[in-house]
Amino acid sequence: VCSYVCVAANLFSGTTRRWNRNQAILGGHLVRLYKLISALLDQICQHRREITFIIARVTFECIVNLRYLIKFADDPAVFDSYIAYSLRQEKRLHDKIGNNISAGGGKELPVHTRMLNSIAKAVKASGSRIEDLSPSRPKNWADKNLLERAQAVGLDEGYIGTFGGPSSSVHGNWGDLLEFQLDTNHEDGTFKPSFDWRNPRPQIATGVAFLAVEAARDYFNLIGDVPLTFLDEKFDALSDRIRQAAQAHESFLIKSRAL
């Protein structure tokens, strides 16, 4: 799956080997997806289930956002909204630096200059102007939260298990501590620290792999000038292998319990 995503991330439409801003938003998501899957595999190989939950959550968000952007690739307003939402932190920091300079009698320190220059470069590359940005709006890009974007691309069923569930691991909620960080004595309700890593389960890898395949397929179909039937056959075969692996593991679990 990483290989397919990596190939997709190196596709360009037209003759130029460069992206415009909106194309870069799509391509950048693919590069991010490749790196996240690579990181997920790394933690699986190190037998660290705790961290795989965290990586899987942000990978799911990346897939949802990518597929949503692909679905509305012909609507510039969606991409403008994504940029405006993404640059809110830059606007907050810019305003904070300005307040600090004013509080210091108008003296701009070298650290202020470096930070303001960095913000200016990011804003310019985004095709925006700092004075047009808001530190608080939009609340959600495309006027939809992640669940609503997931619903728009048919991934709402995966939201609870792949995004909602692992939230405990991301934020360090009680569920994460109870499952991964503590050794619980259920008889007297006491706890001890647990520094052992838990072994990952295949479901988290096969789930991410299956969703990533469909995201890469969407991108190939968007970029392709003609229907790419041979690629659809390859994607179907890859998805089928992932499905077979998931089913084989489930059969193994059933037999293990029977024994």
C-alpha positions as CSV (number, residue, x, y, z in Angstrom):
1,V,0.0,0.0,0.0
2,C,2.9,2.4,0.8
3,S,4.3,1.7,-2.7
4,Y,1.0,2.6,-4.4
5,V,0.6,5.8,-2.3
6,C,4.2,6.8,-3.0
7,V,3.6,6.4,-6.8
8,A,0.4,8.4,-6.5
9,A,2.2,11.2,-4.7
10,N,4.6,11.5,-7.6
11,L,2.0,12.0,-10.3
12,F,1.6,15.4,-12.0
13,S,-1.1,16.5,-14.4
14,G,0.0,18.2,-17.6
15,T,3.6,18.6,-18.8
16,T,5.1,20.5,-15.8
17,R,6.7,18.6,-12.9
18,R,5.3,21.1,-10.4
19,W,2.0,21.6,-8.6
20,N,-0.1,24.7,-8.2
21,R,-1.4,25.4,-4.7
22,N,-4.6,23.3,-4.8
23,Q,-2.7,20.4,-6.5
24,A,-0.1,20.7,-3.7
25,I,-2.8,20.3,-1.1
26,L,-3.8,17.0,-2.6
27,G,-0.3,15.8,-3.2
28,G,0.9,16.9,0.2
29,H,-1.8,14.8,1.8
30,L,-0.5,11.8,-0.2
31,V,3.0,12.4,1.0
32,R,1.8,12.7,4.6
33,L,-0.2,9.5,4.2
34,Y,2.9,7.7,3.0
35,K,4.9,8.9,6.0
36,L,2.1,8.0,8.4
37,I,1.8,4.5,7.1
38,S,5.6,4.1,7.3
39,A,5.5,5.3,10.9
40,L,2.7,2.9,11.7
41,L,4.7,0.0,10.2
42,D,7.7,1.1,12.3
43,Q,5.7,0.9,15.5
44,I,4.1,-2.4,14.6
45,C,7.6,-3.9,14.0
46,Q,8.6,-2.6,17.4
47,H,5.5,-4.2,19.0
48,R,4.1,-1.0,20.3
49,R,0.3,-1.2,20.1
50,E,-0.1,1.9,22.2
51,I,1.5,4.2,19.6
52,T,-0.1,2.4,16.6
53,F,-3.5,3.7,17.9
54,I,-2.3,7.2,17.9
55,I,-0.8,7.0,14.4
56,A,-3.8,5.2,13.0
57,R,-6.1,8.0,14.3
58,V,-4.2,10.8,12.4
59,T,-3.9,8.5,9.4
60,F,-7.6,8.1,9.3
61,E,-8.1,11.9,9.4
62,C,-5.6,12.3,6.6
63,I,-7.5,9.8,4.4
64,V,-10.8,11.4,5.1
65,N,-9.5,14.9,4.3
66,L,-7.8,13.7,1.1
67,R,-10.9,11.9,-0.2
68,Y,-13.1,14.9,0.7
69,L,-10.7,17.2,-1.2
70,I,-10.6,14.9,-4.2
71,K,-14.4,14.7,-4.2
72,F,-14.7,18.5,-4.3
73,A,-11.5,19.1,-6.4
74,D,-13.4,21.4,-8.8
75,D,-14.6,23.7,-6.0
76,P,-11.9,26.4,-5.2
77,A,-13.9,27.5,-2.2
78,V,-13.2,24.2,-0.4
79,F,-9.5,24.7,-0.9
80,D,-9.6,28.3,0.2
81,S,-11.5,27.3,3.3
82,Y,-8.9,24.6,4.1
83,I,-6.1,27.2,3.8
84,A,-7.9,29.7,5.9
85,Y,-8.5,27.1,8.6
86,S,-4.9,25.9,8.5
87,L,-3.5,29.4,8.8
88,R,-5.4,30.4,12.0
89,Q,-2.4,29.5,14.2
90,E,-0.1,31.7,12.0
91,K,-2.5,34.6,12.4
92,R,-2.7,34.1,16.2
93,L,1.1,34.0,16.4
94,H,1.5,37.1,14.1
95,D,-0.9,39.1,16.3
96,K,0.8,37.9,19.5
97,I,4.2,39.0,18.2
98,G,2.7,42.3,17.2
99,N,1.3,42.8,20.7
100,N,4.7,41.9,22.3
101,I,6.5,44.4,20.1
102,S,4.0,47.1,21.1
103,A,4.4,46.2,24.8
104,G,8.2,46.5,24.4
105,G,7.9,50.1,23.2
106,G,7.9,49.2,19.5
107,K,11.3,47.5,19.5
108,E,11.4,44.5,17.2
109,L,13.9,41.9,18.4
110,P,15.7,39.5,16.1
111,V,13.6,36.7,17.3
112,H,10.5,38.7,16.3
113,T,11.9,39.3,12.8
114,R,12.7,35.6,12.2
115,M,9.2,34.5,13.3
116,L,7.4,37.2,11.3
117,N,9.5,36.3,8.2
118,S,8.6,32.7,8.6
119,I,4.9,33.5,8.9
120,A,5.1,35.8,5.9
121,K,6.6,33.0,3.8
122,A,4.0,30.5,4.8
123,V,1.1,33.0,4.1
124,K,2.6,34.0,0.7
125,A,3.0,30.4,-0.4
126,S,-0.6,29.8,0.5
127,G,-1.8,32.6,-1.8
128,S,-3.2,34.5,1.2
129,R,-2.6,37.9,3.0
130,I,-2.1,38.0,6.7
131,E,-4.6,40.9,7.1
132,D,-7.3,38.7,5.5
133,L,-6.9,35.9,8.0
134,S,-8.8,35.4,11.2
135,P,-7.4,33.8,14.3
136,S,-10.6,32.0,15.0
137,R,-12.5,31.5,11.8
138,P,-13.5,29.3,10.1
139,K,-14.2,27.0,12.9
140,N,-14.1,24.0,10.5
141,W,-12.9,24.0,6.9
142,A,-15.6,23.4,4.3
143,D,-18.1,24.2,7.1
144,K,-17.9,20.6,8.2
145,N,-16.2,18.8,11.1
146,L,-14.3,15.6,10.5
147,L,-17.3,13.3,11.1
148,E,-19.3,15.3,8.5
149,R,-16.5,15.1,6.0
150,A,-16.2,11.3,6.7
151,Q,-20.0,10.9,6.0
152,A,-19.6,12.8,2.8
153,V,-17.1,10.3,1.5
154,G,-18.8,7.2,2.9
155,L,-16.4,6.7,5.8
156,D,-18.7,7.5,8.7
157,E,-18.8,3.8,9.8
158,G,-15.1,3.8,10.3
159,Y,-15.1,7.0,12.2
160,I,-16.0,5.6,15.6
161,G,-13.5,2.7,15.5
162,T,-10.7,4.3,13.7
163,F,-10.9,7.9,14.9
164,G,-13.2,8.1,17.9
165,G,-11.9,5.1,19.7
166,P,-8.2,5.9,19.5
167,S,-8.9,9.5,20.8
168,S,-8.2,8.1,24.3
169,S,-4.7,7.2,23.2
170,V,-4.1,10.6,21.6
171,H,-5.2,12.6,24.6
172,G,-4.1,10.3,27.4
173,N,-7.7,9.8,28.7
174,W,-8.5,7.3,31.4
175,G,-9.2,4.6,28.8
176,D,-5.6,4.7,27.6
177,L,-4.2,4.7,31.1
178,L,-6.4,1.8,32.1
179,E,-5.6,-0.4,29.0
180,F,-2.0,0.4,28.4
181,Q,-0.3,2.2,31.3
182,L,-1.6,0.5,34.4
183,D,-1.7,-3.0,35.8
184,T,-5.1,-3.3,37.4
185,N,-6.1,-5.5,40.4
186,H,-9.8,-6.0,39.8
187,E,-10.4,-7.6,43.2
188,D,-9.3,-4.7,45.4
189,G,-9.4,-1.8,42.8
190,T,-5.7,-0.9,43.1
191,F,-3.2,-0.2,40.3
192,K,0.5,-0.5,39.5
193,P,2.5,1.1,36.7
194,S,2.9,-1.0,33.6
195,F,5.9,-0.3,31.4
196,D,5.5,-3.2,29.1
197,W,4.5,-2.5,25.5
198,R,1.4,-4.4,24.1
199,N,1.7,-6.3,20.9
200,P,-0.2,-4.7,18.0
201,R,-3.1,-6.4,16.4
202,P,-3.4,-6.9,12.7
203,Q,-6.8,-5.2,12.4
204,I,-5.3,-1.7,12.8
205,A,-2.9,-2.2,9.9
206,T,-5.4,-4.0,7.6
207,G,-8.0,-1.3,8.3
208,V,-5.6,1.6,7.5
209,A,-4.3,-0.3,4.4
210,F,-7.8,-0.9,3.0
211,L,-8.8,2.8,3.5
212,A,-5.5,4.0,2.0
213,V,-5.9,1.9,-1.1
214,E,-9.3,3.6,-1.8
215,A,-7.8,7.0,-1.3
216,A,-4.9,6.3,-3.7
217,R,-7.5,4.9,-6.2
218,D,-9.5,8.2,-6.0
219,Y,-6.3,10.2,-6.7
220,F,-5.3,8.1,-9.7
221,N,-8.8,8.5,-11.1
222,L,-8.7,12.3,-10.6
223,I,-5.3,12.7,-12.3
224,G,-5.8,10.2,-15.1
225,D,-7.0,11.7,-18.4
226,V,-8.7,8.4,-19.4
227,P,-10.3,5.6,-17.4
228,L,-7.4,3.5,-16.0
229,T,-9.0,0.0,-16.1
230,F,-5.8,-1.8,-15.6
231,L,-5.1,0.2,-12.4
232,D,-8.6,-0.6,-11.1
233,E,-7.8,-4.3,-11.5
234,K,-4.6,-3.9,-9.5
235,F,-6.3,-1.9,-6.8
236,D,-9.0,-4.6,-6.6
237,A,-6.4,-7.3,-6.3
238,L,-4.6,-5.4,-3.6
239,S,-7.8,-4.8,-1.6
240,D,-8.7,-8.5,-2.0
241,R,-5.3,-9.5,-0.5
242,I,-5.8,-7.2,2.4
243,R,-9.3,-8.6,2.9
244,Q,-7.9,-12.2,2.8
245,A,-5.3,-11.3,5.4
246,A,-8.0,-9.9,7.7
247,Q,-10.2,-12.9,7.3
248,A,-7.3,-15.3,7.9
249,H,-6.5,-13.6,11.2
250,E,-10.1,-13.8,12.3
251,S,-10.2,-17.5,11.5
252,F,-7.0,-17.9,13.5
253,L,-8.6,-16.2,16.5
254,I,-11.7,-18.4,16.3
255,K,-9.6,-21.6,16.1
256,S,-7.3,-20.4,18.9
257,R,-10.3,-19.9,21.2
258,A,-11.7,-23.3,20.2
259,L,-8.4,-24.9,21.3
